[in-house]
Amino acid sequence: MRVSVRTRPSFLTALAAMFTLWVTLFVGQAHATGIGPFIGDYVGSANVVDVDGTTTPRDMSVSIHETSSGFNVSWHTTTYKHDGRVKEQKFSVDFRPSDRPDVYSAAMKRNVFGHEVPLDPMKGEPFVWGRIVGDTLTVFSLFIDEDGGYELQQFDRTLADGGLDLSFTRFRNGVKSRSVDTFLQKQ
């Protein structure tokens, strides 16, 4: 008597394979699109508090968008000085994934080979990097002055209902010199 045995994947084997594929794709996509919830344009205003306790009104906006190799954060501030002057500043930084999960390096200029590289803080240029922890996107900027002292700026943008909670802090040589906390409305 001859017994024929056919090997066919069972329903459970097929289901397990599909689940494994789904988890692999989901985890890979979740890491690749970690910036996804932050994408958008946001606006708001606040009073910036200086170390001496004085406040200065400021309008601000931020745009966060995906790029082909990461994401871009662009922000604009308009400061209304007490003497009537108006000061505007615009910044834009492209971020690329690093070898560390949810830590991003800034590519802010091109080297002689055409590759985007961070600026050099030893030449007075800011060293910028970002990270995502939970529902907060943080951008750090480190400046080294001519005397070897430093300034560190930290922008925490936390997801909130209808927009982002922005918390900005500037430290000079370890001492807090300026801060602002405000809500930026999603447009």
LOMITOR-366356 format. One record per residue: x, y, z of N, C-alpha, C in turn; residue in one letter. Coordinates in pm, whole numbers. Layout:
N
n.u, n.v, n.w, ca.u, ca.v, ca.w, c.u, c.v, c.w, marse
X, Y, Z, X, Y, Z, X, Y, Z, a
...
END
This chain:
187
n.u, n.v, n.w, ca.u, ca.v, ca.w, c.u, c.v, c.w, marse
83, -116, 0, 0, 0, 0, 88, 124, 0, m
50, 216, -84, 127, 339, -100, 49, 456, -39, r
117, 534, 45, 52, 648, 109, 115, 775, 49, v
31, 859, 2, 77, 986, -55, 61, 1096, 50, s
169, 1168, 72, 165, 1278, 168, 189, 1407, 92, v
97, 1494, 101, 113, 1626, 38, 143, 1728, 146, r
234, 1815, 116, 265, 1921, 211, 206, 2050, 159, t
107, 2095, 227, 44, 2223, 195, 50, 2308, 321, r
72, 2436, 302, 70, 2520, 420, -71, 2523, 479, p
-77, 2507, 605, -207, 2513, 671, -251, 2658, 681, s
-374, 2677, 715, -429, 2810, 731, -350, 2885, 838, f
-318, 2816, 949, -245, 2881, 1058, -103, 2919, 1014, l
-37, 2836, 935, 96, 2869, 885, 90, 2991, 796, t
-8, 2995, 708, -24, 3110, 619, -55, 3236, 699, a
-140, 3223, 799, -175, 3337, 882, -52, 3387, 959, l
29, 3295, 1010, 151, 3334, 1081, 247, 3406, 988, a
259, 3357, 865, 347, 3421, 768, 298, 3562, 736, a
168, 3578, 719, 111, 3711, 690, 132, 3805, 808, m
114, 3754, 930, 134, 3836, 1048, 279, 3881, 1058, f
372, 3790, 1034, 514, 3824, 1038, 547, 3932, 935, t
494, 3918, 816, 515, 4018, 711, 456, 4152, 753, l
335, 4151, 808, 270, 4274, 851, 351, 4344, 959, w
398, 4267, 1059, 478, 4326, 1167, 606, 4385, 1112, v
672, 4314, 1022, 795, 4363, 961, 770, 4494, 887, t
666, 4498, 808, 635, 4620, 733, 593, 4733, 826, l
509, 4702, 926, 462, 4805, 1017, 576, 4865, 1098, f
661, 4781, 1154, 772, 4830, 1235, 867, 4912, 1148, v
898, 4864, 1029, 984, 4941, 938, 921, 5072, 900, g
792, 5071, 873, 724, 5193, 833, 712, 5288, 951, q
687, 5236, 1070, 674, 5322, 1187, 804, 5396, 1212, a
918, 5329, 1196, 1045, 5396, 1217, 1072, 5496, 1104, h
1041, 5458, 982, 1069, 5545, 867, 979, 5668, 867, a
860, 5658, 925, 768, 5770, 923, 742, 5824, 1062, t
840, 5814, 1152, 825, 5864, 1287, 788, 6011, 1292, g
821, 6084, 1188, 789, 6226, 1182, 643, 6250, 1141, i
579, 6146, 1088, 443, 6158, 1033, 344, 6238, 1116, g
328, 6212, 1245, 229, 6287, 1323, 260, 6436, 1335, p
385, 6476, 1312, 425, 6616, 1327, 409, 6697, 1198, f
390, 6630, 1087, 384, 6698, 957, 273, 6803, 957, i
307, 6922, 912, 207, 7028, 901, 267, 7165, 919, g
178, 7265, 914, 215, 7405, 932, 144, 7455, 1058, d
218, 7530, 1142, 167, 7574, 1271, 201, 7721, 1292, y
113, 7795, 1359, 137, 7936, 1389, 93, 7968, 1532, v
157, 8071, 1589, 120, 8116, 1723, 199, 8238, 1761, g
181, 8281, 1885, 257, 8395, 1937, 280, 8372, 2086, s
377, 8446, 2140, 412, 8429, 2281, 491, 8549, 2327, a
510, 8555, 2457, 600, 8651, 2517, 725, 8575, 2560, n
839, 8613, 2502, 966, 8549, 2536, 1016, 8610, 2667, v
1053, 8524, 2761, 1100, 8568, 2892, 1253, 8563, 2894, v
1315, 8678, 2915, 1460, 8685, 2926, 1503, 8658, 3069, d
1634, 8638, 3089, 1688, 8604, 3219, 1657, 8712, 3323, v
1645, 8838, 3280, 1616, 8947, 3375, 1467, 8961, 3403, d
1386, 8872, 3344, 1241, 8873, 3370, 1160, 8957, 3273, g
1228, 9033, 3186, 1153, 9113, 3088, 1095, 9020, 2981, t
987, 9066, 2920, 923, 8987, 2815, 920, 9065, 2686, t
928, 8992, 2577, 924, 9050, 2444, 825, 8972, 2361, t
724, 9041, 2299, 626, 8968, 2217, 690, 8915, 2089, p
644, 8796, 2050, 700, 8730, 1932, 591, 8649, 1863, r
583, 8663, 1730, 499, 8577, 1647, 588, 8467, 1592, d
535, 8346, 1581, 616, 8235, 1532, 534, 8140, 1448, m
606, 8075, 1358, 544, 7971, 1275, 648, 7863, 1252, s
599, 7742, 1228, 687, 7630, 1197, 619, 7543, 1093, v
697, 7494, 998, 650, 7398, 899, 738, 7274, 910, s
674, 7159, 917, 745, 7032, 926, 696, 6946, 810, i
789, 6906, 724, 751, 6831, 604, 850, 6718, 579, h
800, 6609, 522, 886, 6498, 483, 965, 6536, 359, e
1084, 6482, 348, 1167, 6497, 228, 1199, 6357, 178, t
1267, 6349, 67, 1299, 6218, 10, 1389, 6135, 100, s
1468, 6200, 187, 1559, 6124, 271, 1544, 6155, 420, s
1434, 6214, 459, 1413, 6248, 600, 1300, 6346, 615, g
1329, 6457, 681, 1228, 6561, 698, 1295, 6697, 712, f
1214, 6802, 697, 1260, 6940, 708, 1178, 7011, 814, n
1247, 7092, 894, 1180, 7180, 989, 1222, 7322, 952, v
1123, 7406, 920, 1148, 7547, 888, 1067, 7631, 986, s
1131, 7732, 1043, 1058, 7817, 1135, 1091, 7963, 1110, w
996, 8047, 1147, 1004, 8191, 1123, 958, 8260, 1251, h
1034, 8361, 1295, 994, 8438, 1412, 997, 8587, 1379, t
902, 8658, 1434, 897, 8803, 1425, 895, 8856, 1568, t
999, 8930, 1605, 1012, 8984, 1740, 983, 9133, 1736, t
900, 9178, 1830, 862, 9319, 1840, 937, 9381, 1957, y
1044, 9455, 1925, 1130, 9515, 2027, 1058, 9630, 2097, k
1100, 9662, 2219, 1036, 9767, 2298, 1056, 9906, 2239, h
1161, 9923, 2158, 1187, 10053, 2096, 1116, 10069, 1962, d
1028, 9972, 1926, 951, 9981, 1803, 1010, 9905, 1685, g
1134, 9857, 1699, 1194, 9779, 1591, 1127, 9644, 1579, r
1130, 9589, 1458, 1078, 9455, 1432, 1192, 9372, 1374, v
1217, 9257, 1434, 1326, 9170, 1389, 1266, 9038, 1342, k
1301, 9000, 1218, 1251, 8874, 1162, 1368, 8779, 1140, e
1344, 8651, 1170, 1444, 8548, 1147, 1376, 8427, 1086, q
1447, 8364, 991, 1399, 8243, 927, 1509, 8138, 930, k
1470, 8014, 960, 1563, 7903, 964, 1500, 7782, 895, f
1582, 7700, 834, 1534, 7578, 770, 1644, 7474, 780, s
1607, 7356, 832, 1705, 7250, 853, 1648, 7119, 800, v
1727, 7051, 717, 1693, 6916, 672, 1753, 6816, 770, d
1674, 6717, 807, 1720, 6613, 899, 1720, 6478, 828, f
1822, 6398, 860, 1837, 6263, 804, 1842, 6164, 920, r
1788, 6044, 900, 1800, 5943, 1006, 1947, 5913, 1035, p
1978, 5889, 1161, 2113, 5848, 1200, 2112, 5698, 1225, s
2221, 5646, 1274, 2227, 5504, 1308, 2150, 5472, 1436, d
2107, 5575, 1506, 2032, 5557, 1632, 1883, 5577, 1603, r
1799, 5491, 1657, 1654, 5507, 1634, 1603, 5641, 1687, p
1525, 5709, 1606, 1460, 5835, 1642, 1556, 5948, 1677, d
1681, 5939, 1630, 1778, 6048, 1643, 1818, 6085, 1501, v
1816, 6216, 1473, 1835, 6264, 1336, 1950, 6365, 1331, y
2033, 6350, 1230, 2141, 6447, 1209, 2093, 6552, 1110, s
2148, 6670, 1125, 2113, 6780, 1036, 2215, 6786, 923, a
2165, 6798, 803, 2250, 6818, 686, 2226, 6961, 640, a
2322, 7049, 667, 2297, 7190, 646, 2386, 7255, 541, m
2486, 7184, 491, 2566, 7237, 381, 2622, 7118, 303, k
2679, 7145, 187, 2736, 7039, 104, 2888, 7044, 110, r
2949, 6926, 122, 3095, 6920, 121, 3146, 6917, -23, n
3277, 6903, -41, 3336, 6907, -175, 3288, 6793, -264, v
3233, 6688, -204, 3182, 6574, -281, 3031, 6586, -308, f
2970, 6696, -264, 2828, 6717, -288, 2737, 6654, -185, g
2794, 6596, -79, 2713, 6535, 26, 2674, 6639, 129, h
2550, 6629, 180, 2507, 6721, 284, 2570, 6681, 417, e
2626, 6781, 487, 2695, 6756, 614, 2653, 6863, 716, v
2668, 6834, 847, 2639, 6935, 948, 2739, 7050, 940, p
2698, 7165, 994, 2789, 7278, 1003, 2893, 7250, 1111, l
2999, 7329, 1116, 3111, 7307, 1207, 3103, 7406, 1324, d
3071, 7356, 1447, 3060, 7448, 1560, 3192, 7514, 1600, p
3305, 7456, 1564, 3435, 7517, 1596, 3463, 7637, 1507, m
3382, 7656, 1405, 3396, 7773, 1316, 3283, 7873, 1341, k
3215, 7860, 1456, 3106, 7952, 1489, 2973, 7913, 1427, g
2969, 7801, 1357, 2845, 7753, 1295, 2773, 7663, 1396, e
2640, 7656, 1390, 2568, 7571, 1486, 2579, 7423, 1449, p
2589, 7339, 1551, 2575, 7195, 1532, 2432, 7162, 1572, f
2356, 7104, 1479, 2213, 7083, 1500, 2181, 6935, 1486, v
2096, 6887, 1575, 2045, 6750, 1564, 1904, 6748, 1621, w
1833, 6640, 1594, 1696, 6626, 1641, 1671, 6487, 1694, g
1561, 6476, 1768, 1519, 6345, 1817, 1369, 6347, 1838, r
1310, 6228, 1833, 1170, 6211, 1864, 1161, 6115, 1981, i
1101, 6162, 2089, 1077, 6079, 2206, 928, 6089, 2237, v
858, 5978, 2218, 713, 5980, 2240, 646, 6076, 2145, g
575, 6172, 2200, 503, 6268, 2117, 573, 6403, 2110, d
706, 6404, 2133, 783, 6528, 2129, 897, 6520, 2028, t
900, 6616, 1938, 1011, 6636, 1844, 1098, 6746, 1903, l
1224, 6715, 1931, 1316, 6813, 1988, 1425, 6843, 1886, t
1454, 6971, 1870, 1566, 7016, 1787, 1663, 7089, 1879, v
1790, 7047, 1875, 1895, 7109, 1954, 1989, 7184, 1859, f
2037, 7301, 1903, 2138, 7377, 1829, 2248, 7415, 1927, s
2372, 7374, 1896, 2487, 7403, 1981, 2579, 7500, 1909, l
2612, 7611, 1978, 2704, 7711, 1924, 2824, 7719, 2018, f
2944, 7727, 1964, 3065, 7746, 2044, 3122, 7883, 2009, i
3137, 7968, 2112, 3185, 8104, 2084, 3338, 8107, 2077, d
3393, 8225, 2047, 3538, 8238, 2025, 3620, 8205, 2149, e
3561, 8222, 2268, 3630, 8194, 2393, 3614, 8048, 2437, d
3544, 7967, 2358, 3522, 7828, 2394, 3397, 7806, 2478, g
3325, 7913, 2508, 3197, 7899, 2577, 3093, 7846, 2480, g
2975, 7818, 2531, 2875, 7761, 2441, 2736, 7817, 2469, y
2653, 7801, 2369, 2511, 7829, 2379, 2438, 7708, 2325, e
2341, 7660, 2401, 2259, 7547, 2357, 2114, 7593, 2353, l
2052, 7576, 2237, 1910, 7605, 2221, 1835, 7474, 2207, q
1722, 7465, 2276, 1641, 7344, 2271, 1497, 7382, 2238, q
1447, 7328, 2127, 1309, 7348, 2084, 1234, 7217, 2101, f
1143, 7209, 2198, 1057, 7092, 2215, 922, 7124, 2152, d
883, 7043, 2054, 752, 7059, 1990, 673, 6932, 2020, r
574, 6945, 2108, 498, 6830, 2156, 359, 6832, 2094, t
317, 6717, 2041, 184, 6706, 1982, 78, 6739, 2087, l
-19, 6821, 2047, -129, 6859, 2135, -255, 6865, 2051, a
-369, 6864, 2115, -496, 6870, 2044, -503, 6998, 1961, d
-505, 6986, 1829, -515, 7101, 1740, -383, 7167, 1704, g
-270, 7110, 1747, -143, 7173, 1713, -26, 7118, 1790, g
65, 7208, 1826, 188, 7172, 1898, 205, 7263, 2018, l
251, 7206, 2129, 298, 7286, 2241, 447, 7308, 2217, d
489, 7434, 2212, 630, 7468, 2189, 692, 7512, 2320, l
805, 7454, 2352, 884, 7498, 2467, 1025, 7523, 2416, s
1070, 7647, 2426, 1204, 7685, 2381, 1285, 7729, 2502, f
1410, 7683, 2510, 1500, 7724, 2616, 1638, 7748, 2557, t
1703, 7856, 2601, 1840, 7885, 2562, 1927, 7885, 2687, r
2038, 7812, 2679, 2135, 7807, 2788, 2266, 7864, 2737, f
2330, 7949, 2817, 2464, 7999, 2787, 2556, 7952, 2897, r
2652, 7867, 2859, 2747, 7811, 2955, 2674, 7749, 3075, n
2565, 7678, 3046, 2491, 7607, 3149, 2387, 7687, 3225, g
2378, 7817, 3196, 2283, 7903, 3265, 2168, 7937, 3170, v
2045, 7916, 3217, 1927, 7947, 3136, 1920, 8098, 3114, k
1914, 8140, 2985, 1913, 8283, 2956, 1784, 8329, 2888, s
1704, 8236, 2836, 1580, 8275, 2770, 1491, 8153, 2760, r
1358, 8176, 2767, 1265, 8065, 2749, 1131, 8118, 2698, s
1058, 8028, 2636, 922, 8061, 2591, 843, 7930, 2586, v
719, 7938, 2627, 626, 7826, 2617, 498, 7880, 2556, d
451, 7813, 2449, 330, 7860, 2382, 266, 7745, 2306, t
148, 7770, 2254, 76, 7675, 2171, 80, 7724, 2028, f
110, 7635, 1934, 108, 7667, 1791, -8, 7593, 1727, l
-100, 7666, 1668, -221, 7611, 1607, -189, 7550, 1471, q
-237, 7428, 1447, -216, 7365, 1316, -306, 7433, 1214, k
-249, 7463, 1098, -322, 7532, 991, -385, 7435, 896, q
END
